[in-house]
Amino acid sequence: MTTPSVPDFIAGYAPQQPDFQSYWTGPSTFFADRIIARVSQQSSTTSIPDSGTATTILFDTVLEDPYSGWDASTHSWVAPAGYSGWYMATLRVAVTGASANTALSLQFSTSYQTYPNLVYQAIPGEGVASVSQYVYLIGGQDGIAGLAAIHNSGSALSTVTTTGLYPAMEVVWIMS
């Protein structure tokens, strides 16, 4: 195996010292301050109808969002401008009063696509379901929200606001 040669740049037509510094400082800052959003629902509940209709979880507490992408009016997180790419989204929802036949389906909705019924799980009692999904988001443009639907409960159910069972959503940048 031969050693790679040192590039030969013509003065004024190639990267200069400040360019090389930015090649390192930009990405290293980005990875040190990782793009992440973590939200939960701690003070209010979301009523989810038994119709099977997907309902947006009304997250009310921002746990971590260094790039200020959370939009409280739409209950969605928007990827930072300039950081389009693949993100890992994780959603956990707990409801109370579920019967043995009750099933909970979880979904993610982005600005351009809904990922339907990612999990369809029986959740008797105070049931918890969770799901993770890779999603592609266009920075500064695409938002993502977590949705839940109830099936076979006989009535609407509410999300749980018990410590340790809070509904929560996390979105982490993986790669461009």
Secondary structure, DSSP 8 states (H G I E B T S, - for coil): ----------TTSS--HHHHHHHHHHHHHHHHT--EEEEE--S---EE-TT---EE----EEEE-TT--EETTTTEEE--TT--EEEEEEEEEEBSSB-TT-EEEEEEEESS-EEEEEEEEE-TBT-EEEEEEEEEE-TTT-EEEEEEEEESSSS-EEB--STT---EEEEEEEE-
